[in-house]
Amino acid sequence: MAQPSAPYTERTPRVVAARGLLRRRDRERAGRFLAEGPQAVREALGCGAVRELFVTERAAARHPELLGPPGVRVSLITERAAARLSETASPQGIVAVCAALTRPAADALRGTRLVAVLAGVADPGNAGTVIRVADAAGADAVLFTGDTVDPYNGKCVRASTGSLFHLPVGMEPDPRLAVAACRQAGLQVLAADATTGRDLDEVLDAGTLRAPTAWLFGNESHGLDRDLLALADHAVAVPLHGHAESLNLAAAAAVCLYASARAHRRPSSPEPIT
């Protein structure tokens, strides 16, 4: 591991510059973001996103397998510097500076059959969890559109638990253009909406979910804008069979995406169970 004669401190210019990536405007200007912790760093290294790695002596001893990637600068830092690069109460002592991975919608949607579209999602934890759920369900991409949280917000990166590095993440500022891009990619557009539309069980039983699908998920408080909802092929509500008032965004996204994943994997003429 190449390192300076003494660990970098919180005042070292490279650490100061990396700390700036905790701010969205600096991330957008630099085209870089931070990923903290061994799991996130491991996944970032696996997809070639890491440009620099900061690590404390303690973290280096715990995770020597992460310290020798070719072409990646590895710098030893103090515990205090690690704390300055962290947004968590218990810094893990290993932080990667990563290249931004987002791409235009058309590129992210190429060849897809199942996509999650986040439109106006405000909470970074929810956004990161939807990325994780999409990855787990076998979705092909996640698309951010409208006034949605930055996918490189630290809480979003942590909530994705490495899934941010597993599947394409597209960006399209205009929600109408995002829907158009989905249609151009051959996807039907289904809007998850609890207040209107068809029941998810109904569309699943009708075979609607067998088609390549983009699921629209809206803001946690007010859902999808009416104008955007009108652009969808169908609005679909997750049924509530018990007494719960509603599901949160990430839970609803999991139900919808897994319903599509099941439909895509179900044989067209299933064998009878004997």
C-alpha positions as CSV (number, residue, x, y, z in Angstrom):
1,M,0.0,0.0,0.0
2,A,1.5,3.3,-1.1
3,Q,1.2,5.8,1.7
4,P,2.8,9.0,3.0
5,S,5.5,9.0,5.7
6,A,2.7,9.9,8.2
7,P,-1.0,9.4,7.9
8,Y,-3.0,12.2,6.3
9,T,-4.9,14.4,8.8
10,E,-8.2,16.2,8.5
11,R,-6.3,19.2,7.3
12,T,-4.4,17.5,4.5
13,P,-5.6,19.0,1.2
14,R,-6.6,15.6,-0.3
15,V,-8.8,14.9,2.7
16,V,-10.3,18.4,2.6
17,A,-11.1,17.9,-1.1
18,A,-12.7,14.5,-0.4
19,R,-14.7,15.9,2.5
20,G,-16.2,18.4,0.0
21,L,-17.9,15.4,-1.7
22,L,-20.3,15.3,1.2
23,R,-22.0,18.2,-0.5
24,R,-24.1,17.7,-3.5
25,R,-22.9,20.7,-5.4
26,D,-19.3,19.5,-5.0
27,R,-20.2,16.0,-6.1
28,E,-21.9,17.3,-9.2
29,R,-18.9,19.6,-10.0
30,A,-16.3,16.9,-9.5
31,G,-18.3,13.9,-10.9
32,R,-17.2,12.0,-7.8
33,F,-18.8,10.7,-4.6
34,L,-17.9,8.9,-1.4
35,A,-18.6,5.3,-0.5
36,E,-17.9,4.3,3.1
37,G,-17.3,0.9,4.7
38,P,-15.8,-2.4,3.5
39,Q,-19.0,-3.7,1.8
40,A,-19.5,-0.5,-0.3
41,V,-15.8,-0.3,-1.1
42,R,-15.6,-3.9,-2.1
43,E,-18.5,-3.5,-4.5
44,A,-17.1,-0.2,-5.9
45,L,-13.8,-1.9,-6.5
46,G,-15.5,-4.7,-8.3
47,C,-17.1,-2.4,-10.9
48,G,-14.0,-0.2,-11.3
49,A,-15.5,2.9,-9.8
50,V,-12.9,3.7,-7.2
51,R,-10.4,6.5,-7.9
52,E,-8.9,6.9,-4.4
53,L,-9.1,5.0,-1.2
54,F,-8.6,6.5,2.3
55,V,-8.0,4.0,5.1
56,T,-7.0,4.1,8.8
57,E,-4.3,1.8,10.2
58,R,-7.0,-0.2,12.1
59,A,-9.2,-0.6,9.0
60,A,-6.2,-1.5,6.9
61,A,-5.4,-4.4,9.3
62,R,-8.9,-5.6,9.2
63,H,-9.3,-5.5,5.4
64,P,-6.0,-6.0,3.7
65,E,-7.7,-7.6,0.7
66,L,-9.1,-4.2,-0.3
67,L,-5.8,-2.3,-0.4
68,G,-4.1,-3.5,-3.5
69,P,-6.2,-2.7,-6.5
70,P,-4.1,-1.7,-9.5
71,G,-4.4,2.0,-10.5
72,V,-6.1,3.1,-7.3
73,R,-4.3,5.5,-4.9
74,V,-4.4,4.2,-1.3
75,S,-3.8,6.8,1.4
76,L,-3.4,6.2,5.1
77,I,-5.4,8.6,7.3
78,T,-5.9,9.3,10.9
79,E,-9.0,8.3,12.8
80,R,-10.0,11.9,13.1
81,A,-9.7,12.3,9.3
82,A,-11.8,9.3,8.9
83,A,-14.5,10.8,11.1
84,R,-14.4,14.0,9.0
85,L,-15.1,11.9,5.9
86,S,-18.0,10.0,7.5
87,E,-21.6,10.9,8.1
88,T,-22.2,8.1,10.5
89,A,-21.9,8.0,14.3
90,S,-19.4,5.1,14.1
91,P,-17.0,5.7,11.2
92,Q,-15.6,2.4,9.7
93,G,-12.2,3.9,8.7
94,I,-12.3,3.1,5.0
95,V,-13.7,5.5,2.4
96,A,-13.5,5.4,-1.4
97,V,-13.7,8.3,-3.7
98,C,-15.7,6.9,-6.6
99,A,-16.5,8.1,-10.2
100,A,-20.1,9.0,-10.8
101,L,-21.9,6.1,-12.4
102,T,-25.2,7.7,-13.6
103,R,-25.9,7.7,-17.3
104,P,-28.5,9.2,-19.6
105,A,-31.9,7.4,-19.5
106,A,-31.6,5.9,-23.0
107,D,-28.3,4.3,-22.1
108,A,-29.5,2.9,-18.8
109,L,-32.7,1.5,-20.3
110,R,-31.2,-0.3,-23.2
111,G,-32.1,-4.0,-23.2
112,T,-34.2,-3.8,-20.0
113,R,-37.2,-5.8,-19.0
114,L,-37.8,-4.5,-15.5
115,V,-37.0,-1.0,-14.3
116,A,-37.8,1.1,-11.2
117,V,-38.4,4.8,-11.8
118,L,-38.1,7.2,-8.8
119,A,-40.0,10.4,-9.5
120,G,-39.9,13.0,-6.7
121,V,-38.6,10.6,-4.0
122,A,-37.3,12.8,-1.2
123,D,-35.8,10.5,1.4
124,P,-32.3,9.2,0.5
125,G,-32.8,6.1,2.7
126,N,-35.9,5.2,0.7
127,A,-34.1,5.8,-2.6
128,G,-31.2,3.6,-1.6
129,T,-33.4,0.9,-0.3
130,V,-35.3,0.9,-3.6
131,I,-32.0,0.5,-5.5
132,R,-31.3,-2.5,-3.2
133,V,-34.7,-4.0,-3.7
134,A,-34.5,-3.5,-7.5
135,D,-31.1,-5.3,-7.5
136,A,-32.5,-8.2,-5.3
137,A,-35.6,-8.6,-7.6
138,G,-33.4,-8.8,-10.7
139,A,-34.4,-5.5,-12.2
140,D,-32.2,-4.2,-15.0
141,A,-31.9,-0.5,-14.0
142,V,-33.1,2.3,-11.8
143,L,-34.1,5.7,-13.2
144,F,-34.0,8.9,-11.2
145,T,-36.3,11.7,-12.5
146,G,-37.8,14.9,-11.4
147,D,-37.1,16.4,-8.0
148,T,-35.6,13.2,-6.6
149,V,-32.8,13.0,-4.1
150,D,-29.3,12.7,-5.3
151,P,-28.4,9.0,-5.7
152,Y,-24.9,9.8,-4.4
153,N,-26.2,11.3,-1.1
154,G,-24.3,9.4,1.6
155,K,-27.4,7.9,3.2
156,C,-28.6,6.7,-0.2
157,V,-25.3,5.1,-0.9
158,R,-25.3,3.3,2.5
159,A,-28.9,2.2,2.2
160,S,-28.2,0.6,-1.2
161,T,-25.6,-1.7,0.6
162,G,-23.5,-1.9,-2.5
163,S,-26.4,-2.4,-5.0
164,L,-25.7,1.1,-6.4
165,F,-22.6,-0.6,-8.1
166,H,-24.5,-3.6,-9.5
167,L,-27.0,-2.1,-11.9
168,P,-27.3,0.9,-14.2
169,V,-28.6,4.1,-12.7
170,G,-30.1,6.5,-15.2
171,M,-30.9,10.2,-14.8
172,E,-33.5,12.2,-16.6
173,P,-34.5,15.5,-15.1
174,D,-37.9,15.7,-16.9
175,P,-40.4,13.1,-15.7
176,R,-42.3,13.3,-19.0
177,L,-39.1,12.5,-20.9
178,A,-38.3,9.7,-18.5
179,V,-41.7,8.1,-19.3
180,A,-41.1,8.6,-23.0
181,A,-37.6,7.0,-22.7
182,C,-39.2,3.9,-21.0
183,R,-41.7,3.6,-23.9
184,Q,-39.0,3.9,-26.5
185,A,-37.1,1.1,-24.7
186,G,-40.2,-1.1,-25.2
187,L,-41.5,-1.0,-21.6
188,Q,-45.0,-0.6,-20.4
189,V,-45.3,2.0,-17.7
190,L,-47.2,1.1,-14.5
191,A,-47.7,3.7,-11.8
192,A,-47.7,2.5,-8.2
193,D,-50.6,4.5,-6.6
194,A,-52.5,3.6,-3.5
195,T,-55.5,5.8,-4.2
196,T,-56.6,4.8,-7.6
197,G,-56.1,2.2,-10.3
198,R,-56.3,-1.6,-10.5
199,D,-55.3,-4.0,-7.8
200,L,-51.8,-5.6,-8.1
201,D,-53.3,-9.1,-7.7
202,E,-55.6,-8.3,-10.6
203,V,-52.9,-7.2,-13.0
204,L,-50.7,-10.1,-12.0
205,D,-53.5,-12.6,-12.6
206,A,-54.4,-11.0,-15.9
207,G,-50.9,-11.5,-17.2
208,T,-50.2,-7.8,-17.5
209,L,-46.9,-8.1,-15.6
210,R,-45.5,-10.5,-18.1
211,A,-44.6,-7.6,-20.4
212,P,-41.4,-5.6,-19.9
213,T,-42.3,-3.1,-17.3
214,A,-41.1,0.3,-15.8
215,W,-42.6,0.9,-12.4
216,L,-43.2,4.5,-11.4
217,F,-42.8,5.3,-7.7
218,G,-43.6,8.8,-6.4
219,N,-43.0,11.0,-3.4
220,E,-43.4,9.5,0.1
221,S,-46.0,12.1,1.2
222,H,-48.0,13.0,-1.9
223,G,-47.2,10.2,-4.4
224,L,-47.0,10.8,-8.1
225,D,-48.1,14.1,-9.6
226,R,-51.5,13.7,-11.4
227,D,-50.0,14.8,-14.7
228,L,-47.3,12.1,-14.5
229,L,-49.8,9.5,-13.3
230,A,-52.0,10.2,-16.4
231,L,-49.0,9.2,-18.6
232,A,-48.9,5.7,-17.2
233,D,-50.5,2.8,-19.0
234,H,-52.1,1.7,-15.7
235,A,-52.2,2.9,-12.1
236,V,-51.8,-0.1,-9.8
237,A,-52.5,-0.3,-6.1
238,V,-50.9,-2.7,-3.7
239,P,-53.8,-4.5,-1.9
240,L,-53.9,-4.1,1.9
241,H,-55.5,-7.2,3.3
242,G,-55.0,-6.3,7.0
243,H,-55.6,-3.2,9.0
244,A,-52.5,-1.2,8.0
245,E,-53.2,2.2,6.6
246,S,-50.5,2.1,4.0
247,L,-47.1,0.7,3.0
248,N,-44.0,2.9,2.9
249,L,-42.4,3.6,-0.4
250,A,-39.6,1.0,-0.2
251,A,-42.1,-1.8,1.0
252,A,-44.5,-1.0,-1.9
253,A,-41.6,-1.0,-4.4
254,A,-40.5,-4.4,-3.1
255,V,-44.0,-5.9,-3.6
256,C,-44.4,-4.4,-7.1
257,L,-41.0,-5.3,-8.4
258,Y,-41.1,-8.9,-7.0
259,A,-44.6,-9.3,-8.6
260,S,-43.1,-8.4,-11.9
261,A,-40.0,-10.6,-11.3
262,R,-42.3,-13.5,-10.6
263,A,-44.4,-12.9,-13.7
264,H,-41.3,-12.7,-15.9
265,R,-40.0,-16.0,-14.5
266,R,-43.3,-17.9,-14.6
267,P,-43.7,-20.3,-17.5
268,S,-46.3,-19.3,-20.0
269,S,-48.0,-22.7,-19.6
270,P,-47.2,-23.8,-16.1
271,E,-47.2,-27.5,-15.4
272,P,-50.0,-28.7,-13.0
273,I,-49.0,-29.4,-9.5
274,T,-49.4,-33.1,-8.6
